[in-house]
């Protein structure tokens, strides 16, 4: 019985760790996508105005879901960035979210906020991984 419980606990710990790694990988891919859209050689219209889904101070997983919803009305609605934002929303459990923002910003500022939010969420996942027992 002890051996079985040890096996179960090990499986749960490894599965949880893989779950966090998936989130970290998605966030890294989103940040790379943002960088590619912000490059001068990108064809993305950075002058387009979009709703600002991010608060001025901090962000949560829900805000990344809202960013994906905002992108539905832009030329990026079929991009890998858009798909990865929705994948992260699924990962974090925030698949259905509403955008209530009324303020608008240019696309380049919006993309930078997405990247900043991803950095914040990435460091939270790193801290969570460090606090979990091996």
C-alpha positions as CSV (number, residue, x, y, z in Angstrom):
1,X,0.0,0.0,0.0
2,X,2.9,2.4,0.8
3,X,4.5,1.7,-2.5
4,X,1.2,2.4,-4.3
5,X,0.8,5.7,-2.5
6,X,4.4,6.7,-3.3
7,X,3.7,5.9,-6.9
8,X,0.6,8.0,-6.9
9,X,2.3,11.0,-5.2
10,X,5.2,10.9,-7.7
11,X,2.8,10.7,-10.6
12,X,0.8,13.7,-9.3
13,X,4.0,15.8,-8.7
14,X,5.3,15.0,-12.2
15,X,2.0,15.7,-13.9
16,X,1.7,19.1,-12.1
17,X,5.2,20.0,-13.1
18,X,4.5,19.2,-16.8
19,X,1.3,21.3,-16.5
20,X,3.4,24.3,-15.4
21,X,6.0,23.7,-18.1
22,X,3.2,23.8,-20.7
23,X,2.1,27.2,-19.4
24,X,5.7,28.5,-19.4
25,X,6.2,27.2,-23.0
26,X,3.0,28.9,-24.2
27,X,4.0,32.2,-22.5
28,X,7.5,32.1,-24.1
29,X,5.9,31.4,-27.6
30,X,3.5,34.3,-27.1
31,X,6.4,36.6,-26.2
32,X,8.3,35.5,-29.3
33,X,5.2,36.1,-31.5
34,X,4.8,39.6,-30.1
35,X,8.5,40.3,-30.9
36,X,8.0,39.2,-34.4
37,X,5.0,41.4,-34.9
38,X,6.9,44.4,-33.4
39,X,9.8,44.1,-35.8
40,X,10.1,46.8,-38.4
41,X,9.9,44.2,-41.2
42,X,6.5,42.9,-39.9
43,X,3.4,43.5,-42.0
44,X,1.3,44.1,-38.9
45,X,-0.6,47.4,-38.9
46,X,0.8,48.8,-35.6
47,X,-1.2,52.0,-36.0
48,X,-4.6,50.3,-35.7
49,X,-6.4,51.2,-32.5
50,X,-7.7,48.4,-30.2
51,X,-9.4,48.1,-26.9
52,X,-7.1,48.1,-23.9
53,X,-7.7,44.9,-22.0
54,X,-4.9,45.5,-19.4
55,X,-5.0,47.4,-16.1
56,X,-2.4,50.0,-15.5
57,X,-0.5,48.2,-12.7
58,X,-0.7,44.4,-13.0
59,X,-2.3,41.7,-15.0
60,X,-3.8,38.3,-14.6
61,X,-4.4,35.2,-16.8
62,X,-7.9,36.6,-17.4
63,X,-6.3,39.7,-19.1
64,X,-4.5,37.5,-21.6
65,X,-7.9,35.9,-22.4
66,X,-9.3,39.4,-22.9
67,X,-6.4,40.2,-25.2
68,X,-7.3,37.2,-27.4
69,X,-10.9,38.5,-27.5
70,X,-9.8,42.0,-28.5
71,X,-7.6,40.5,-31.3
72,X,-10.7,38.9,-32.9
73,X,-11.4,42.3,-34.4
74,X,-8.0,42.9,-35.9
75,X,-5.8,41.6,-38.7
76,X,-4.2,39.3,-36.2
77,X,-7.4,37.3,-35.6
78,X,-6.0,34.2,-37.5
79,X,-2.3,34.6,-36.4
80,X,-0.3,32.2,-34.2
81,X,-0.3,34.8,-31.5
82,X,-4.0,34.9,-31.4
83,X,-4.2,31.0,-31.3
84,X,-1.6,30.8,-28.5
85,X,-3.4,33.4,-26.4
86,X,-6.5,31.3,-26.7
87,X,-4.5,28.2,-25.9
88,X,-3.2,29.9,-22.8
89,X,-6.7,31.0,-21.8
90,X,-7.7,27.3,-22.1
91,X,-4.6,26.3,-20.0
92,X,-5.5,28.8,-17.3
93,X,-9.2,28.1,-17.2
94,X,-10.3,31.4,-18.6
95,X,-11.7,30.4,-22.0
96,X,-14.8,32.5,-21.8
97,X,-14.1,36.1,-20.9
98,X,-15.6,39.5,-21.7
99,X,-13.8,42.7,-22.6
100,X,-15.3,45.6,-20.8
101,X,-12.6,48.2,-21.6
102,X,-13.6,51.4,-23.3
103,X,-10.2,53.0,-23.6
104,X,-8.2,52.3,-26.8
105,X,-4.5,52.1,-27.6
106,X,-2.4,51.6,-30.7
107,X,-1.6,48.0,-31.6
108,X,2.1,48.4,-30.8
109,X,1.3,49.5,-27.2
110,X,-1.2,46.7,-26.9
111,X,1.3,44.1,-28.1
112,X,3.9,45.4,-25.6
113,X,1.3,45.1,-22.8
114,X,0.7,41.5,-23.9
115,X,4.4,40.8,-23.7
116,X,4.7,42.5,-20.2
117,X,1.8,40.5,-18.9
118,X,3.3,37.2,-20.2
119,X,6.6,38.1,-18.5
120,X,4.7,38.6,-15.2
121,X,2.7,35.4,-15.6
122,X,5.9,33.5,-16.5
123,X,7.7,34.7,-13.4
124,X,4.7,33.6,-11.3
125,X,4.9,30.1,-12.8
126,X,8.6,30.0,-12.1
127,X,8.0,31.0,-8.4
128,X,5.3,28.3,-8.2
129,X,7.7,25.7,-9.6
130,X,10.4,26.7,-7.0
131,X,7.9,26.4,-4.1
132,X,6.6,22.9,-5.1
133,X,8.4,19.9,-3.6
134,X,10.5,17.8,-6.0
